[in-house]
Amino acid sequence: MIFTLPPLPYAMDALEPLMSQQTIEYHYGKHLQTYVDNLNRLTEGTPYSDFSLEQIILVATGPVFNNAAQVWNHTFYFEQLSPSPRPLAEGALVDAVIRDFGSLEGLKNEIIRASTALFGSGWVWLVCDRRDHLAILPLQNAGNPLTHNLTPLLAVDVWEHAYYIDYRNRRADSVGALWDRIDWTVVSERFCRMMRK
């Protein structure tokens, strides 16, 4: 399998002013492309060359895992963003958020808290377990919820390359700005797909 850079679902400047075109050019166009290129180089001629990203994430370690997970994580991340994000509407996800965090604002505050508390680089995930309960899962480096048998619903990238151009060392501000670009229809669809399994 040859892995390719997934298409960005909006223009490079579409998330401005909260996320600049320069950030997208580096984050998507350079960092994600590098992970894709590294993964192809590392898997060529190995048993992994016939695996999907998810299969590699679940069985690989070291550089192969790191690059596969970063391709998957970033693809998931960019797909949840939109220049015209739709709000969280009534439905199963709203009910779960209220049950587990009290409100959408409570969820936002927990994600910001976890994002600023995570030491170094990594990801903060909104995840769901097999009982449909939501939780916040901070993971360092290329960590992915699939390896914890959890379903990811929302990803916050707290590697510096995700925000440093626009926000310098103000990680909490970058997460707050990201919040205003999340398309909750995408997140809700992920939750509904998980519930149907």
C-alpha positions as CSV (number, residue, x, y, z in Angstrom):
1,M,0.0,0.0,0.0
2,I,1.3,3.4,-1.0
3,F,0.2,6.0,1.5
4,T,-0.6,9.5,0.2
5,L,-1.2,12.9,1.6
6,P,-5.0,13.1,2.2
7,P,-6.8,16.0,0.6
8,L,-7.4,19.0,2.8
9,P,-11.1,19.6,2.8
10,Y,-10.8,23.4,2.6
11,A,-8.4,26.0,1.2
12,M,-5.1,26.7,3.0
13,D,-6.4,30.1,4.1
14,A,-9.9,29.0,5.0
15,L,-9.4,28.8,8.7
16,E,-8.0,32.4,9.1
17,P,-7.7,34.4,11.3
18,L,-7.9,31.7,14.0
19,M,-5.4,29.4,12.1
20,S,-3.2,31.1,9.5
21,Q,-2.5,30.0,6.0
22,Q,1.2,29.7,7.0
23,T,0.3,27.4,9.9
24,I,-1.6,25.1,7.5
25,E,1.1,25.2,4.9
26,Y,3.6,24.0,7.5
27,H,1.4,21.7,9.6
28,Y,-0.4,20.0,6.7
29,G,1.9,20.6,3.7
30,K,5.2,19.9,5.4
31,H,4.8,18.0,8.7
32,L,2.0,15.7,7.5
33,Q,3.7,15.2,4.2
34,T,6.9,14.2,6.0
35,Y,5.0,11.6,8.1
36,V,3.5,10.2,4.9
37,D,6.9,10.0,3.1
38,N,8.6,8.5,6.1
39,L,5.9,5.8,6.5
40,N,6.2,4.8,2.8
41,R,10.0,4.6,3.2
42,L,9.8,2.6,6.4
43,T,7.1,0.1,5.2
44,E,8.3,-0.5,1.6
45,G,9.2,-4.2,1.2
46,T,8.0,-5.1,4.6
47,P,4.8,-6.9,5.8
48,Y,3.4,-3.5,6.7
49,S,3.2,-2.6,3.1
50,D,-0.1,-4.5,2.9
51,F,-1.6,-3.1,6.1
52,S,-4.0,-0.2,6.6
53,L,-3.0,2.7,8.8
54,E,-5.2,1.3,11.6
55,Q,-3.6,-2.2,11.3
56,I,-0.2,-0.7,11.5
57,I,-1.1,1.5,14.6
58,L,-2.4,-1.6,16.4
59,V,0.7,-3.8,15.8
60,A,3.7,-1.7,15.1
61,T,6.2,0.0,17.4
62,G,9.0,2.5,17.1
63,P,9.3,4.7,14.0
64,V,6.7,2.7,12.0
65,F,4.1,3.3,14.7
66,N,5.1,6.9,15.1
67,N,4.7,7.8,11.5
68,A,1.6,5.7,10.9
69,A,-0.1,7.2,13.9
70,Q,0.9,10.7,13.0
71,V,-0.6,10.3,9.5
72,W,-3.8,8.9,11.0
73,N,-4.0,11.5,13.8
74,H,-3.4,14.5,11.5
75,T,-5.9,13.3,8.9
76,F,-8.5,12.8,11.7
77,Y,-7.6,16.3,13.1
78,F,-7.9,18.2,9.8
79,E,-11.2,16.5,8.8
80,Q,-12.9,17.8,12.0
81,L,-12.2,21.5,11.2
82,S,-14.2,23.8,9.0
83,P,-14.2,27.5,7.9
84,S,-18.0,27.3,8.5
85,P,-18.3,24.9,11.5
86,R,-21.7,23.6,12.4
87,P,-22.6,23.8,16.1
88,L,-23.4,20.8,18.3
89,A,-27.1,20.2,17.8
90,E,-29.5,18.1,19.8
91,G,-28.9,14.4,19.7
92,A,-27.0,11.5,21.2
93,L,-23.7,13.3,21.5
94,V,-25.2,16.3,23.2
95,D,-26.8,14.0,25.8
96,A,-23.5,12.2,26.4
97,V,-21.6,15.5,26.7
98,I,-24.1,16.8,29.3
99,R,-24.0,13.5,31.2
100,D,-20.2,13.3,31.3
101,F,-19.1,16.9,31.4
102,G,-22.1,18.9,32.5
103,S,-22.2,21.1,29.3
104,L,-20.3,21.8,26.1
105,E,-18.5,24.6,28.0
106,G,-17.5,22.0,30.6
107,L,-16.1,19.8,27.9
108,K,-14.1,22.7,26.4
109,N,-12.7,23.6,29.8
110,E,-11.6,20.0,30.4
111,I,-9.9,19.8,27.0
112,I,-8.1,23.1,27.5
113,R,-7.0,21.9,31.0
114,A,-5.7,18.6,29.7
115,S,-4.0,20.3,26.7
116,T,-2.0,22.7,28.9
117,A,-1.2,20.0,31.5
118,L,0.3,17.6,28.9
119,F,4.0,17.9,29.2
120,G,5.8,18.1,25.8
121,S,4.3,17.2,22.6
122,G,1.2,15.0,22.0
123,W,-2.5,14.8,21.5
124,V,-5.6,15.4,23.6
125,W,-8.5,13.2,22.6
126,L,-12.2,13.2,23.3
127,V,-12.9,9.4,23.3
128,C,-15.8,7.0,23.8
129,D,-15.7,3.6,25.4
130,R,-17.8,0.6,24.5
131,R,-20.5,1.8,27.0
132,D,-20.9,5.1,25.1
133,H,-19.2,7.0,28.0
134,L,-17.0,10.0,27.0
135,A,-13.6,10.8,28.5
136,I,-10.6,13.1,27.8
137,L,-7.4,11.1,27.0
138,P,-4.1,13.0,26.8
139,L,-1.4,11.0,25.1
140,Q,2.2,12.0,24.4
141,N,4.0,12.1,21.1
142,A,2.0,10.0,18.4
143,G,-0.3,8.4,20.9
144,N,-3.6,7.1,19.5
145,P,-6.8,6.0,21.3
146,L,-7.1,2.9,19.1
147,T,-4.2,1.3,21.0
148,H,-6.3,1.8,24.2
149,N,-9.4,0.1,22.7
150,L,-11.2,3.5,22.7
151,T,-13.0,5.3,19.9
152,P,-11.6,8.8,19.1
153,L,-14.2,11.5,18.4
154,L,-12.2,14.7,18.5
155,A,-8.4,15.4,18.4
156,V,-6.4,18.4,19.7
157,D,-2.9,18.5,18.4
158,V,-0.6,20.0,21.0
159,W,2.7,19.6,19.2
160,E,4.2,23.0,18.8
161,H,4.1,22.9,15.0
162,A,0.3,23.0,15.3
163,Y,0.2,26.4,16.9
164,Y,3.5,28.1,17.4
165,I,3.4,30.3,14.3
166,D,0.1,31.9,15.4
167,Y,0.2,31.6,19.1
168,R,3.8,31.2,20.1
169,N,3.8,29.5,23.6
170,R,0.1,30.3,24.3
171,R,-1.1,26.7,24.0
172,A,-4.4,27.4,25.8
173,D,-5.2,30.2,23.5
174,S,-4.6,28.0,20.5
175,V,-7.0,25.4,21.8
176,G,-9.6,28.0,22.5
177,A,-9.3,29.3,18.9
178,L,-9.4,25.7,17.5
179,W,-12.7,25.2,19.3
180,D,-14.3,27.9,17.1
181,R,-13.3,25.9,14.0
182,I,-14.6,22.4,15.0
183,D,-17.4,21.1,12.9
184,W,-19.6,19.3,15.4
185,T,-21.5,17.5,12.7
186,V,-18.4,15.6,11.9
187,V,-17.8,14.8,15.6
188,S,-21.5,13.7,16.1
189,E,-21.3,11.5,13.0
190,R,-18.2,9.8,14.5
191,F,-20.1,9.2,17.7
192,C,-23.2,7.8,15.9
193,R,-21.0,5.4,13.8
194,M,-19.5,4.1,17.0
195,M,-22.9,3.6,18.6
196,R,-24.1,1.6,15.6
197,K,-21.2,-0.9,15.9
